[in-house]
């Protein structure tokens, strides 16, 4: 399997290229040969449509089986089947957005089913129903609908009413079920406080208003920017998201938001001063670099900050890029290069997960073309960081100082 796929092209470009290729070829053929070529193309399109229909049906069946599971031990085999299905689809199509869509829908289905299993726990409630309404929300890759095969890290369980004792036990049961299905990493239920934040709606208000439940306040803003309601009570979910967006709005332009901007533009990108790929010089991964940590993460973080700065709706990174282009924050050419960079870097992550490999990549293993494409992607990420530094940090710093001076008066 190639380490890096070819450059990303849009649907319109793909259709236009196919038409152009067919026209160029048919000009050189006799009518009979042209008809045969078109028939071959028609056969190929039929095969591809059949593949898509089969994949869609298989995915629909496995989601239906997931929802109708009666016993917990039915979940791991379904998870294995899903991962094989999603991996096979990506190997054939190479579509990052399709893979994210499959994995996000699957993860949400798993979470809904696990919550129902947790509600049915006899140690919690003989009737199998919680004593108060609750909602489950997620941030990070799940919140952005960019889930892959790896586990996500931040969930939020929020309820109304004074049933803290019940929901504390409920949270541990949910974590145990997630751990049994291999969805929370190596630490298992011991990571409850980090993976699953839980509290009443009043506790959530205290969190978003700055109470010290999260030590890193800039991380809090990033979590709020990606926050999305997954399941449970819709009214609680909407109110939780509304409070988070209100907190982001109040933070825009203040010291906390500027601190996050400085952190975003300072995230290292694996590109040296002379334009070469920067690799580790010592240690276990000497001669390699981590394209997720020093490529994909800086890109996602910068786009998220820009989207929050301009009060755009939460969503996938590609949707945020399109929105930033539509409101004039990003020029069309830069937005297209950033989208292509995202497809390349996210594709690397997916291929690594499918192959069960570590996240480090040796540039020496790439072809010259792959190496150049990767350098272009990393340089584009760095351009975005420079744009944020130039357009926002200097001006924002001056406005903040002026506000502080006027406040002192």
N, C-alpha and C positions, 0 to 999 in steps of 0.2 A: 504494500500500500504506500502510495506516495505520501511524503510528509506534509506537503502543502498542495492543495488543489489549485486549479487555474484561477485566473482573475474572475471576480464576480461580474456578471452581466445581468441586466434587467430582463423581465419577460418580453418587453417590447423589442429590445435589442436582439434577443434570442430568435423571435419570430422573423424579424427583419433579416437577420443573417441567414436563416433557413430559406427564406424566399429568394434572397440574392444568390445563395449557393445553388438552389434548384434552377433558377433562371440562367445562371452562368453555365451550368452543366448542360441544360437542355438545348442551348444554342449550338452545341457541338455534336448533338445526336440527331439521328434520323427520327422520324415520327414514331416508328416502332420501338426504337431504343428509348426514346423519351417516355413513351407510355409505360414501358417496362420499369424504368427508373421511378416513375410516379407510383406505380403499383407496389414496388418495393418499399417506398416511403409510406404508402398507405398501410402496408402490412406491419411496418415497424411502429407506426402510430397506434395501430390496433393492439399490438403487443404491450405497448406502454400504457394504454388506457386500461387494458386487462390487469396489468400489474397494479395500477392505482386503485382500481375497483376491488381487487383482492386484498390489498393492504388496508383499505378503508373498512372492508367487511371484517377482516381479522381484528383490527383495532376495536371496532364496535362490539364484537363478540367478547373480547377479553374485558372490556369495560363493563359489559352487562354481567359477565361472570363475577367480576369484582364486586359489583353492587349486590349480587344475590348470594354471596358467600355466607355460610351459616356458622363456620368454625374458623378460629384463628389460624389453624395450621394449613388452611387452604390458601392463605395469602402468599407465603414464600414461593410456592410453585407458580402462581400467577405472575409474581414479580419476575421470575426467571424467564417465563414465556414472553412477557412484555419487553424485557431488555433485549432478547434475541430478535423480536419483531422490529423494534425501533432501530437496533444496530444494523440489521439487514437492509432496512429502508435507507438509512444514511449511507451505507456503503454503495448502494446502487445510485442514489440520487445526489448525495452530498449536500443536501439542503439543511442549512443551520436553522432556518426559521421553522421548517417542518419538524425537525428533531426537537426543538424547544417546545413546539405546540403539543407534540405527542407526550413528551415527558411532563409538561406542566399539567395537562389534563389527567394523566395517570397519577401524578403525585396528589392532586386535589381529590381524585377519587379514593385513593388510599387513605388520605386523612379523614375524609367523611366516614369511611367504613370503620376506621380505627376509633373514631369518636363514638360511633354507635356501639361498638364492642365495649368501649370503656363505660358507656352509660348502662350497659346491661350487667355490669359487674355486681354480683350479689353482695359484696362487702360494702358497697356504696349505697345502694337503693334497691329494695326488694321489688319495686315496681319497674325498675329499669328506666326511670325518667329523672333528670336533674331537678332539684327543688327550685331552681330559678333559671331564667333564660341566660344564654351565654353565646359568645361568638368567637371564632378562631380567625385570626389574621396572620399574615406573613409579610416579611420584608425580604430584601436580598433577591436572589435569583427567582424564588417562587413568586415574590411580590411583583417582579418585572416580567413574569411569564417567560423566564429564560432558564428554566430548570433543565438539568441534564441528568446523567445517571448517578451522579454523586449526591450526597445528602445536603440539604439546606441547613442553615444554622439558626435562624431566628423566627420564632413563632410567638404569638401573643394570644393568650386565653383571657378573655374579659367577660365579666358577668355583672349583673345588677342584683341588689339585695344583699343581705348579711349572711351569706352561706359560705364564708371563707373556709371553714373546716371541711365541708364537702368537696369544694373545688380544689383544695390542697391535695386531698387524697386522689381526686379525679386526675389531677395533673401528673402525679406519680404513676398512675395506672396508664395514662396516655403515653408517657415516656417509656414505660416498660414495654408497651405494645410496639412503639416505634423501634425500640432497640431490638425486639424479637424479629422484626421485619428488616433489620439492618439499615435503618433510615436516619440514624443520629450519630454515626461516627463511632470511634473506638472507645470513647469514655463511657458510653451507655447512659443509664439513668443518673450517674454522678454529674452529668452536665446539665441537669434540669434547669438550674438558675440561669445558665448562659443560653441554652437552646430554647427554652419555653418560659417566657416571662408570663406571669399570671397575677391577676389582681382585679379588683372591682373597677367600675367605670370611674369612680372617684380616685382610685389609685392611679388610673391612667392619666387623669387630669393632672395629678401631682407630678407624674413622670414627664409629661410633655411641657409642663410649666417650669421644670428645672430642678425638681427634687433629685437628690443624689443617688437614685437607684442605678444609674448608668454613670460610671466614673468619667468616661470620655464623652463630653458633651457634643463634640463634632460628629462622633459616631451616632449620637442620638438623631441629629439632623438627617444623616444619610438613611437611617432606618425609617424615619418618618417620610422621606421622599419616595421610598419604594413601597410604602405600606399599602396592603390590599386586603379586603375582606374575602375570605375563602368560603366559609360555611358557618352555620349557626344562625342566630337571630339577626335578621337583616337590619332592624332598627339600631341594635347595638353596634353592628358593623359600620353602618353609615355614620353614626355619631362618633365612633372611634376615629375613623378616617377624617371626618370633618375637623375634629379637634387637632389632629396631627397637621393637617394643611393650614389651619389657623395659626398654629405655632410656627410653621415655616414662614408664613406671611409676616408674622411679627419679627422673626429673626432676620429677614432679608435686609441686608445693608448694615447690620450691627456687628459688633466685634466677634461674636460667635460665628456668624456666617462668613466673615472675612477670614477667620482662622481656618475654617474648613476650605475656603478657596486657596489659601496658601499651602495647605496640606495637599490639595488636589494637584496643584501645579508642581509640587516638589516630589511627587511620586516618581521614583527612578524609572526611566525607559531604557531598554537594553540597546542603546545606540551610542557609540563612542563619538568623540569630538570630530574625528575624521570620517565619520559616516559608517564605520564598521560595526558589526554586532558585538556588543560588550558581553563577555562571558566571565564565569568565575575563574579566578586564577589559581585557586587552591581548593583543597577539600575533596569531598566525595564526588562532586560534580564539576571538577576542574575541566575547563574547555567547553562547558555547556552553559546554557542560560534557561531561565524559566519564562516562557512566553506568556503564561497566564499572569504571573505576578508583575512582570516588567513590560507588558504589552496590552493584554486584554483588560486587566484591572485599572490601569491608568486611563484607558479610553472610556470605560464604563463610568468611572468616578467623575471624569471631567464632563461628560455628557449629562450625567445626573445633576451635577452642580448647576450647569447652565439651564437645564430644564426647571430646576427649583428657583433659580434666580428670576426666571421669566414667568413663573406661576403656570407652567404647563402641566397638563394632566399626567399622572403616573402612567408608566407603560414600558414596553421593551425599549432597549437602546435604539434600535432602528426606527421605531415610531417617534422617539424623542428627536432623533436627528432630522426626520422629515418635518416635524413640527418646528424645530429651530430654523430650518431652511424656509418654511412657509411664512414665519413671522419676521424674516430678514436678519436673524442673528448670525446665521452662517450663509456664506455665499454658496451657490449651487455646486460649483466645482469642488469646494472643500467638503461639503456635505456628502457628495458622491464618493470622494476619496475616503472619507471616514467610514461610510457604509461598507465600502470594499474592504477596508482594513478590519472592520468588525467581523465580516464574514470569514476572512482569512484566519484571524486570531481565534475566534470562537470555534471555527472548524478544526483547528489544531487541538484545542481542548477536547472536543468530542472524539476525535480520532484516538487521542491518548487514552481516554476513558474506555472506549471500545476495546482497545488493544491491551488494557490493564497495565499500562506503562506508567513510570514515574513522570512527573510534569516537566522534566528537564529535556532540552533538545540540544544536540550537537550540530552547530552550523556546518561543520565539515561533512555531515551526512546528506546535505542538501545539494541539489543540482545548482548550476549557476543561475538559472531562471528562478528557481524557488528562493534562492538567497536574495536575489534582487527584489522579488515581490515582498519578501519579509522585511527587507530594509525600507522599502517604500511605505509599508504599513506602519512601521515603528516611527519613521520620520513624520508621517501624517499625525500620529498621536502626539508627538512632540510639538508640532505646529499648533494643535488645539490647546495644549498647555500654554504656549507662548501667547496665543490669542487671549486667553483668560487673564493672564498676567498683564498684558498690555491694556486691554479694554476695561478691566474691572478693578484690579488691585490698586493701581495708582490713584484713579479717581475716587474709588471708594474710601481709600485711606484718608484722603483729604477731606471728604465729606464727613467721615466719622470724627476726625479731629475737630472740624468746625462745629459739629453737633455737641461735642464734649465741652468746647470752649463756651458756646452759647448757653449750655446747661449750667456751667459754673457761674455765669453772670446772673 
